[in-house]
Amino acid sequence: MLFFGPLAEKMGQREIFVSLDSGTTVTQLVNRFELGDMLLSGLRVAVDGEMDVDMDAPLKDSSEVAFLPPVSGG
């Protein structure tokens, strides 16, 4: 799992390795790390570099899950 911006500060690190049961979904991962409120506030999730993923699809072995805070600017 990769964390960016304020979330990295909140988690205390930018990258962690997590062991998951076969069939674990992004939604389950979000719940495990209590990130649901942040998703409602604009946190985006990428799996293996792909945005707008199916949050209920099972993750593959060695998937990279990145949590990206909302960005602003112009």
MODELLER restraints for C-alpha pairs under 7 A, 6 or more apart:
rsr = mdl.restraints
at = mdl.atoms
rsr.add(forms.Gaussian(group=physical.xy_distance, feature=features.Distance(at['CA:1:A'], at['CA:15:A']), mean=5.60, stdev=0.5))
rsr.add(forms.Gaussian(group=physical.xy_distance, feature=features.Distance(at['CA:1:A'], at['CA:16:A']), mean=5.31, stdev=0.5))
rsr.add(forms.Gaussian(group=physical.xy_distance, feature=features.Distance(at['CA:1:A'], at['CA:17:A']), mean=6.15, stdev=0.5))
rsr.add(forms.Gaussian(group=physical.xy_distance, feature=features.Distance(at['CA:1:A'], at['CA:64:A']), mean=5.95, stdev=0.5))
rsr.add(forms.Gaussian(group=physical.xy_distance, feature=features.Distance(at['CA:1:A'], at['CA:65:A']), mean=4.82, stdev=0.5))
rsr.add(forms.Gaussian(group=physical.xy_distance, feature=features.Distance(at['CA:1:A'], at['CA:66:A']), mean=5.63, stdev=0.5))
rsr.add(forms.Gaussian(group=physical.xy_distance, feature=features.Distance(at['CA:2:A'], at['CA:14:A']), mean=5.63, stdev=0.5))
rsr.add(forms.Gaussian(group=physical.xy_distance, feature=features.Distance(at['CA:2:A'], at['CA:15:A']), mean=4.56, stdev=0.5))
rsr.add(forms.Gaussian(group=physical.xy_distance, feature=features.Distance(at['CA:2:A'], at['CA:16:A']), mean=6.71, stdev=0.5))
rsr.add(forms.Gaussian(group=physical.xy_distance, feature=features.Distance(at['CA:2:A'], at['CA:65:A']), mean=6.22, stdev=0.5))
rsr.add(forms.Gaussian(group=physical.xy_distance, feature=features.Distance(at['CA:2:A'], at['CA:66:A']), mean=4.47, stdev=0.5))
rsr.add(forms.Gaussian(group=physical.xy_distance, feature=features.Distance(at['CA:2:A'], at['CA:67:A']), mean=6.14, stdev=0.5))
rsr.add(forms.Gaussian(group=physical.xy_distance, feature=features.Distance(at['CA:3:A'], at['CA:14:A']), mean=4.80, stdev=0.5))
rsr.add(forms.Gaussian(group=physical.xy_distance, feature=features.Distance(at['CA:3:A'], at['CA:15:A']), mean=6.20, stdev=0.5))
rsr.add(forms.Gaussian(group=physical.xy_distance, feature=features.Distance(at['CA:3:A'], at['CA:66:A']), mean=6.04, stdev=0.5))
rsr.add(forms.Gaussian(group=physical.xy_distance, feature=features.Distance(at['CA:3:A'], at['CA:67:A']), mean=5.18, stdev=0.5))
rsr.add(forms.Gaussian(group=physical.xy_distance, feature=features.Distance(at['CA:3:A'], at['CA:68:A']), mean=6.66, stdev=0.5))
rsr.add(forms.Gaussian(group=physical.xy_distance, feature=features.Distance(at['CA:4:A'], at['CA:14:A']), mean=6.40, stdev=0.5))
rsr.add(forms.Gaussian(group=physical.xy_distance, feature=features.Distance(at['CA:4:A'], at['CA:67:A']), mean=6.56, stdev=0.5))
rsr.add(forms.Gaussian(group=physical.xy_distance, feature=features.Distance(at['CA:4:A'], at['CA:68:A']), mean=5.67, stdev=0.5))
rsr.add(forms.Gaussian(group=physical.xy_distance, feature=features.Distance(at['CA:4:A'], at['CA:69:A']), mean=6.67, stdev=0.5))
rsr.add(forms.Gaussian(group=physical.xy_distance, feature=features.Distance(at['CA:5:A'], at['CA:69:A']), mean=6.44, stdev=0.5))
rsr.add(forms.Gaussian(group=physical.xy_distance, feature=features.Distance(at['CA:8:A'], at['CA:14:A']), mean=4.95, stdev=0.5))
rsr.add(forms.Gaussian(group=physical.xy_distance, feature=features.Distance(at['CA:23:A'], at['CA:58:A']), mean=4.67, stdev=0.5))
rsr.add(forms.Gaussian(group=physical.xy_distance, feature=features.Distance(at['CA:23:A'], at['CA:59:A']), mean=6.42, stdev=0.5))
rsr.add(forms.Gaussian(group=physical.xy_distance, feature=features.Distance(at['CA:24:A'], at['CA:58:A']), mean=5.28, stdev=0.5))
rsr.add(forms.Gaussian(group=physical.xy_distance, feature=features.Distance(at['CA:24:A'], at['CA:59:A']), mean=5.94, stdev=0.5))
rsr.add(forms.Gaussian(group=physical.xy_distance, feature=features.Distance(at['CA:25:A'], at['CA:55:A']), mean=6.41, stdev=0.5))
rsr.add(forms.Gaussian(group=physical.xy_distance, feature=features.Distance(at['CA:25:A'], at['CA:56:A']), mean=5.25, stdev=0.5))
rsr.add(forms.Gaussian(group=physical.xy_distance, feature=features.Distance(at['CA:25:A'], at['CA:57:A']), mean=5.56, stdev=0.5))
rsr.add(forms.Gaussian(group=physical.xy_distance, feature=features.Distance(at['CA:25:A'], at['CA:58:A']), mean=4.54, stdev=0.5))
rsr.add(forms.Gaussian(group=physical.xy_distance, feature=features.Distance(at['CA:25:A'], at['CA:59:A']), mean=5.56, stdev=0.5))
rsr.add(forms.Gaussian(group=physical.xy_distance, feature=features.Distance(at['CA:26:A'], at['CA:55:A']), mean=4.99, stdev=0.5))
rsr.add(forms.Gaussian(group=physical.xy_distance, feature=features.Distance(at['CA:26:A'], at['CA:56:A']), mean=6.29, stdev=0.5))
rsr.add(forms.Gaussian(group=physical.xy_distance, feature=features.Distance(at['CA:26:A'], at['CA:59:A']), mean=6.99, stdev=0.5))
rsr.add(forms.Gaussian(group=physical.xy_distance, feature=features.Distance(at['CA:27:A'], at['CA:55:A']), mean=5.38, stdev=0.5))
rsr.add(forms.Gaussian(group=physical.xy_distance, feature=features.Distance(at['CA:27:A'], at['CA:56:A']), mean=6.01, stdev=0.5))
rsr.add(forms.Gaussian(group=physical.xy_distance, feature=features.Distance(at['CA:30:A'], at['CA:36:A']), mean=6.07, stdev=0.5))
rsr.add(forms.Gaussian(group=physical.xy_distance, feature=features.Distance(at['CA:42:A'], at['CA:69:A']), mean=6.73, stdev=0.5))
rsr.add(forms.Gaussian(group=physical.xy_distance, feature=features.Distance(at['CA:42:A'], at['CA:70:A']), mean=5.30, stdev=0.5))
rsr.add(forms.Gaussian(group=physical.xy_distance, feature=features.Distance(at['CA:43:A'], at['CA:67:A']), mean=6.71, stdev=0.5))
rsr.add(forms.Gaussian(group=physical.xy_distance, feature=features.Distance(at['CA:43:A'], at['CA:68:A']), mean=5.70, stdev=0.5))
rsr.add(forms.Gaussian(group=physical.xy_distance, feature=features.Distance(at['CA:43:A'], at['CA:69:A']), mean=4.65, stdev=0.5))
rsr.add(forms.Gaussian(group=physical.xy_distance, feature=features.Distance(at['CA:43:A'], at['CA:70:A']), mean=5.60, stdev=0.5))
rsr.add(forms.Gaussian(group=physical.xy_distance, feature=features.Distance(at['CA:44:A'], at['CA:67:A']), mean=5.84, stdev=0.5))
rsr.add(forms.Gaussian(group=physical.xy_distance, feature=features.Distance(at['CA:44:A'], at['CA:68:A']), mean=5.02, stdev=0.5))
rsr.add(forms.Gaussian(group=physical.xy_distance, feature=features.Distance(at['CA:44:A'], at['CA:69:A']), mean=6.27, stdev=0.5))
rsr.add(forms.Gaussian(group=physical.xy_distance, feature=features.Distance(at['CA:45:A'], at['CA:51:A']), mean=6.35, stdev=0.5))
rsr.add(forms.Gaussian(group=physical.xy_distance, feature=features.Distance(at['CA:45:A'], at['CA:65:A']), mean=6.93, stdev=0.5))
rsr.add(forms.Gaussian(group=physical.xy_distance, feature=features.Distance(at['CA:45:A'], at['CA:66:A']), mean=5.68, stdev=0.5))
rsr.add(forms.Gaussian(group=physical.xy_distance, feature=features.Distance(at['CA:45:A'], at['CA:67:A']), mean=4.80, stdev=0.5))
rsr.add(forms.Gaussian(group=physical.xy_distance, feature=features.Distance(at['CA:45:A'], at['CA:68:A']), mean=6.13, stdev=0.5))
rsr.add(forms.Gaussian(group=physical.xy_distance, feature=features.Distance(at['CA:46:A'], at['CA:52:A']), mean=6.88, stdev=0.5))
rsr.add(forms.Gaussian(group=physical.xy_distance, feature=features.Distance(at['CA:46:A'], at['CA:53:A']), mean=6.77, stdev=0.5))
rsr.add(forms.Gaussian(group=physical.xy_distance, feature=features.Distance(at['CA:46:A'], at['CA:65:A']), mean=5.73, stdev=0.5))
rsr.add(forms.Gaussian(group=physical.xy_distance, feature=features.Distance(at['CA:46:A'], at['CA:66:A']), mean=5.09, stdev=0.5))
rsr.add(forms.Gaussian(group=physical.xy_distance, feature=features.Distance(at['CA:46:A'], at['CA:67:A']), mean=6.62, stdev=0.5))
rsr.add(forms.Gaussian(group=physical.xy_distance, feature=features.Distance(at['CA:47:A'], at['CA:53:A']), mean=6.86, stdev=0.5))
rsr.add(forms.Gaussian(group=physical.xy_distance, feature=features.Distance(at['CA:47:A'], at['CA:63:A']), mean=6.63, stdev=0.5))
rsr.add(forms.Gaussian(group=physical.xy_distance, feature=features.Distance(at['CA:47:A'], at['CA:64:A']), mean=5.59, stdev=0.5))
rsr.add(forms.Gaussian(group=physical.xy_distance, feature=features.Distance(at['CA:47:A'], at['CA:65:A']), mean=4.58, stdev=0.5))
rsr.add(forms.Gaussian(group=physical.xy_distance, feature=features.Distance(at['CA:47:A'], at['CA:66:A']), mean=6.40, stdev=0.5))
rsr.add(forms.Gaussian(group=physical.xy_distance, feature=features.Distance(at['CA:48:A'], at['CA:63:A']), mean=5.90, stdev=0.5))
rsr.add(forms.Gaussian(group=physical.xy_distance, feature=features.Distance(at['CA:48:A'], at['CA:64:A']), mean=4.93, stdev=0.5))
rsr.add(forms.Gaussian(group=physical.xy_distance, feature=features.Distance(at['CA:48:A'], at['CA:65:A']), mean=6.42, stdev=0.5))
